Amino acid sequence: MKYSQMPREQLGFFPTPIVKLHRLSRRLGGPRILMKRDDQTGLALGGNKTRKLEYLVGEALAHGCDTLITGGAEQSNHCRQTAAAAAACGLSCHLVLGGEPPDLPNGNLLLDELLGAKIHWTGKLRKGEKIPEIAGQIEESGGKPYIIPYGGSNPTGAVGFVEAVRELVEQLTKQKENVTHIVFPSSSGGTHAGLIVGNSIFGQQFQIVGIGIDKTEAPDGAFDELVLHLSNSTSKRLKAGITYLPSDIIVRNEYLGDGYGVVGRLEREAVRLTAETEGILLDPVYTGRTMGALKDMIERNEFSQDDTVLFWHTGGTPALFPYAADMAYGLVGAD
Ligand SMILES: *Cc1c(COP(=O)(O)O)cnc(C)c1O
């Protein structure tokens, strides 16, 4: 199906703004840096999952479902946006979260609860492994669940980022801007696959550079394969007639640090640098790591002065608060 014919439910405010990071660019002595503000998609504090959810929820409603079910980590931005989407459409929401219930919910988890989601705790399983089981229970009690996979990353969700490329190209044309590279955090693969397919469908030559975020997805090129597979299945879904090769997928896996959600100096310094120089808040898990990576790549002279890098701010700022101890490290007490 052509993507423009796919059911879509309006959940966010689009187009999201593109801002020029002159001061950051000067500070780093690097190429021009633009930022696509998907932290401003507007759905309960925003983020990249809003784009995927417009198509996923569109499909859920077209199928007559009454319940959304998805899963992730305790501080999942995807789960928070799914809970908001469900509330906005009058659907029930079940979230399957890794970990144990904390004494006091904070950040995204607090928002999940305010948004009325029913939460199922699954200990060490933080990628929604128990979704099918819980969907079965919902069916038995007469509900009609729509399953959204981990991160919303299937061909339907990825179409949100095909559409995002259309949106971007329209904005760049209007603003007479020329972008050479798109740099963004890549974790469950849907954002990445959508950008790759959109790049082809809309005849662009952006270098699509995903920064790997999750070590468990990354070993031995496994994550690259996942993105490749998802790009091909998204292309097939849209009858785009394009087959991608492993060489089409760029994932930078050298910034994984100590793994998913483990915040260190790279993330902390990048979050603070962006806040101090531009007044823009990144997040500790995804965009902080990605800005740290971009800074390192600039310091290694990977870009020329003629390049223009578009940093895709995928959201996640509500997680700054539960990561307060990591973020404030060195500010309070001894470093
Ligand atoms: C989910 C998420 C990502 C990663 O997007 P994927 O499509 O899962 O690869 C990046 N940044 C933030 C803030 C996210 O919540």
The ligand as an SDF file (V2000), in Angstrom:
LIG
                    3D

 15 15  0  0  0  0  0  0  0  0999 V2000
   12.7280    5.1330   21.2970 C   0  0  0  0  0  0  0  0  0  0  0  0
   13.6550    6.2720   21.2940 C   0  0  0  0  0  0  0  0  0  0  0  0
   14.7210    6.3380   20.3700 C   0  0  0  0  0  0  0  0  0  0  0  0
   15.0610    5.2260   19.4280 C   0  0  0  0  0  0  0  0  0  0  0  0
   14.1650    5.0770   18.3520 O   0  0  0  0  0  0  0  0  0  0  0  0
   14.0080    3.6140   17.7330 P   0  0  0  0  0  0  0  0  0  0  0  0
   13.0460    3.8110   16.6270 O   0  0  0  0  0  0  0  0  0  0  0  0
   13.5080    2.7450   18.8290 O   0  0  0  0  0  0  0  0  0  0  0  0
   15.3430    3.1500   17.2650 O   0  0  0  0  0  0  0  0  0  0  0  0
   15.5250    7.4570   20.3770 C   0  0  0  0  0  0  0  0  0  0  0  0
   15.3110    8.4550   21.2450 N   0  0  0  0  0  0  0  0  0  0  0  0
   14.3190    8.4370   22.1470 C   0  0  0  0  0  0  0  0  0  0  0  0
   14.1850    9.5780   23.0860 C   0  0  0  0  0  0  0  0  0  0  0  0
   13.4480    7.3480   22.2070 C   0  0  0  0  0  0  0  0  0  0  0  0
   12.4750    7.3280   23.1200 O   0  0  0  0  0  0  0  0  0  0  0  0
  1  2  1  0
  2  3  1  0
  2 14  2  0
  3  4  1  0
  3 10  2  0
  4  5  1  0
  5  6  1  0
  6  7  2  0
  6  8  1  0
  6  9  1  0
 10 11  1  0
 11 12  2  0
 12 13  1  0
 12 14  1  0
 14 15  1  0
M  END
$$$$
